[in-house]
Amino acid sequence: VRSMERHNSHSVPKSVRLRYSMRLHQNQLWTKDGELYRIVHLERLSVDYKQINPENHEEGVHFSVTKKEFCRLIKGAKEVQLKDVPER
């Protein structure tokens, strides 16, 4: 009898497996380390996003990256609503 249990995706409750997945959609706003990132255009493998100036939400710089690069950029970030972001 083996004392070690094998853990695979079927033995872990679905709620635990989904906790770490993130859903991306257009106009989604993320904040990390005082920076704001808004998804402008989303495709299957690429993301066009705008790094927003926290002092003026209309200004910012556009970037086009792979979805993987964007997910790495916002790792540990928090999704926010624009109304929740204070004007400086």
C-alpha positions as protocol buffer text, in pm:
chain_id: "A"
residue {
  index: 1
  type: VAL
  ca { x: 0 y: 0 z: 0 }
}
residue {
  index: 2
  type: ARG
  ca { x: 141 y: 335 z: -103 }
}
residue {
  index: 3
  type: SER
  ca { x: 122 y: 614 z: 147 }
}
residue {
  index: 4
  type: MET
  ca { x: 166 y: 892 z: -109 }
}
residue {
  index: 5
  type: GLU
  ca { x: -137 y: 1013 z: -297 }
}
residue {
  index: 6
  type: ARG
  ca { x: -107 y: 1132 z: -652 }
}
residue {
  index: 7
  type: HIS
  ca { x: -257 y: 1473 z: -710 }
}
residue {
  index: 8
  type: ASN
  ca { x: -393 y: 1545 z: -1052 }
}
residue {
  index: 9
  type: SER
  ca { x: -649 y: 1792 z: -1177 }
}
residue {
  index: 10
  type: HIS
  ca { x: -931 y: 1544 z: -1118 }
}
residue {
  index: 11
  type: SER
  ca { x: -854 y: 1501 z: -747 }
}
residue {
  index: 12
  type: VAL
  ca { x: -844 y: 1876 z: -676 }
}
residue {
  index: 13
  type: PRO
  ca { x: -1183 y: 2044 z: -629 }
}
residue {
  index: 14
  type: LYS
  ca { x: -1287 y: 2263 z: -922 }
}
residue {
  index: 15
  type: SER
  ca { x: -1313 y: 2572 z: -702 }
}
residue {
  index: 16
  type: VAL
  ca { x: -946 y: 2539 z: -607 }
}
residue {
  index: 17
  type: ARG
  ca { x: -832 y: 2482 z: -966 }
}
residue {
  index: 18
  type: LEU
  ca { x: -1014 y: 2791 z: -1092 }
}
residue {
  index: 19
  type: ARG
  ca { x: -892 y: 3023 z: -819 }
}
residue {
  index: 20
  type: TYR
  ca { x: -570 y: 3103 z: -1003 }
}
residue {
  index: 21
  type: SER
  ca { x: -710 y: 3138 z: -1355 }
}
residue {
  index: 22
  type: MET
  ca { x: -779 y: 3485 z: -1485 }
}
residue {
  index: 23
  type: ARG
  ca { x: -1027 y: 3593 z: -1746 }
}
residue {
  index: 24
  type: LEU
  ca { x: -927 y: 3876 z: -1974 }
}
residue {
  index: 25
  type: HIS
  ca { x: -1169 y: 4097 z: -2164 }
}
residue {
  index: 26
  type: GLN
  ca { x: -1161 y: 4429 z: -2346 }
}
residue {
  index: 27
  type: ASN
  ca { x: -1168 y: 4748 z: -2135 }
}
residue {
  index: 28
  type: GLN
  ca { x: -1058 y: 4553 z: -1828 }
}
residue {
  index: 29
  type: LEU
  ca { x: -848 y: 4768 z: -1594 }
}
residue {
  index: 30
  type: TRP
  ca { x: -563 y: 4633 z: -1381 }
}
residue {
  index: 31
  type: THR
  ca { x: -346 y: 4805 z: -1122 }
}
residue {
  index: 32
  type: LYS
  ca { x: -3 y: 4698 z: -1003 }
}
residue {
  index: 33
  type: ASP
  ca { x: 265 y: 4898 z: -822 }
}
residue {
  index: 34
  type: GLY
  ca { x: 82 y: 5226 z: -883 }
}
residue {
  index: 35
  type: GLU
  ca { x: 54 y: 5165 z: -1259 }
}
residue {
  index: 36
  type: LEU
  ca { x: -274 y: 5122 z: -1448 }
}
residue {
  index: 37
  type: TYR
  ca { x: -317 y: 4892 z: -1748 }
}
residue {
  index: 38
  type: ARG
  ca { x: -630 y: 4879 z: -1966 }
}
residue {
  index: 39
  type: ILE
  ca { x: -692 y: 4612 z: -2230 }
}
residue {
  index: 40
  type: VAL
  ca { x: -778 y: 4796 z: -2551 }
}
residue {
  index: 41
  type: HIS
  ca { x: -804 y: 4500 z: -2791 }
}
residue {
  index: 42
  type: LEU
  ca { x: -793 y: 4131 z: -2711 }
}
residue {
  index: 43
  type: GLU
  ca { x: -731 y: 3846 z: -2953 }
}
residue {
  index: 44
  type: ARG
  ca { x: -666 y: 3477 z: -2902 }
}
residue {
  index: 45
  type: LEU
  ca { x: -288 y: 3513 z: -2872 }
}
residue {
  index: 46
  type: SER
  ca { x: -227 y: 3886 z: -2842 }
}
residue {
  index: 47
  type: VAL
  ca { x: -324 y: 4181 z: -2627 }
}
residue {
  index: 48
  type: ASP
  ca { x: -317 y: 4551 z: -2712 }
}
residue {
  index: 49
  type: TYR
  ca { x: -313 y: 4747 z: -2390 }
}
residue {
  index: 50
  type: LYS
  ca { x: -268 y: 5103 z: -2273 }
}
residue {
  index: 51
  type: GLN
  ca { x: -51 y: 5194 z: -1978 }
}
residue {
  index: 52
  type: ILE
  ca { x: -255 y: 5476 z: -1830 }
}
residue {
  index: 53
  type: ASN
  ca { x: -119 y: 5785 z: -1663 }
}
residue {
  index: 54
  type: PRO
  ca { x: -266 y: 5773 z: -1308 }
}
residue {
  index: 55
  type: GLU
  ca { x: -284 y: 6154 z: -1300 }
}
residue {
  index: 56
  type: ASN
  ca { x: -484 y: 6179 z: -1624 }
}
residue {
  index: 57
  type: HIS
  ca { x: -680 y: 5869 z: -1723 }
}
residue {
  index: 58
  type: GLU
  ca { x: -712 y: 5986 z: -2084 }
}
residue {
  index: 59
  type: GLU
  ca { x: -335 y: 5984 z: -2144 }
}
residue {
  index: 60
  type: GLY
  ca { x: -121 y: 5677 z: -2184 }
}
residue {
  index: 61
  type: VAL
  ca { x: 107 y: 5468 z: -2403 }
}
residue {
  index: 62
  type: HIS
  ca { x: -17 y: 5182 z: -2624 }
}
residue {
  index: 63
  type: PHE
  ca { x: 159 y: 4845 z: -2639 }
}
residue {
  index: 64
  type: SER
  ca { x: 102 y: 4523 z: -2836 }
}
residue {
  index: 65
  type: VAL
  ca { x: 225 y: 4204 z: -2669 }
}
residue {
  index: 66
  type: THR
  ca { x: 146 y: 3834 z: -2659 }
}
residue {
  index: 67
  type: LYS
  ca { x: -115 y: 3720 z: -2412 }
}
residue {
  index: 68
  type: LYS
  ca { x: 156 y: 3534 z: -2220 }
}
residue {
  index: 69
  type: GLU
  ca { x: 365 y: 3853 z: -2186 }
}
residue {
  index: 70
  type: PHE
  ca { x: 63 y: 4049 z: -2067 }
}
residue {
  index: 71
  type: CYS
  ca { x: -26 y: 3787 z: -1808 }
}
residue {
  index: 72
  type: ARG
  ca { x: 330 y: 3800 z: -1678 }
}
residue {
  index: 73
  type: LEU
  ca { x: 309 y: 4181 z: -1663 }
}
residue {
  index: 74
  type: ILE
  ca { x: -7 y: 4179 z: -1452 }
}
residue {
  index: 75
  type: LYS
  ca { x: 86 y: 3882 z: -1234 }
}
residue {
  index: 76
  type: GLY
  ca { x: -6 y: 3983 z: -880 }
}
residue {
  index: 77
  type: ALA
  ca { x: -210 y: 4279 z: -1008 }
}
residue {
  index: 78
  type: LYS
  ca { x: -561 y: 4362 z: -894 }
}
residue {
  index: 79
  type: GLU
  ca { x: -854 y: 4418 z: -1126 }
}
residue {
  index: 80
  type: VAL
  ca { x: -1020 y: 4754 z: -1059 }
}
residue {
  index: 81
  type: GLN
  ca { x: -1298 y: 4973 z: -1194 }
}
residue {
  index: 82
  type: LEU
  ca { x: -1204 y: 5318 z: -1323 }
}
residue {
  index: 83
  type: LYS
  ca { x: -1443 y: 5477 z: -1072 }
}
residue {
  index: 84
  type: ASP
  ca { x: -1239 y: 5312 z: -790 }
}
residue {
  index: 85
  type: VAL
  ca { x: -912 y: 5471 z: -906 }
}
residue {
  index: 86
  type: PRO
  ca { x: -857 y: 5807 z: -734 }
}
residue {
  index: 87
  type: GLU
  ca { x: -759 y: 6108 z: -946 }
}
residue {
  index: 88
  type: ARG
  ca { x: -433 y: 6264 z: -833 }
}
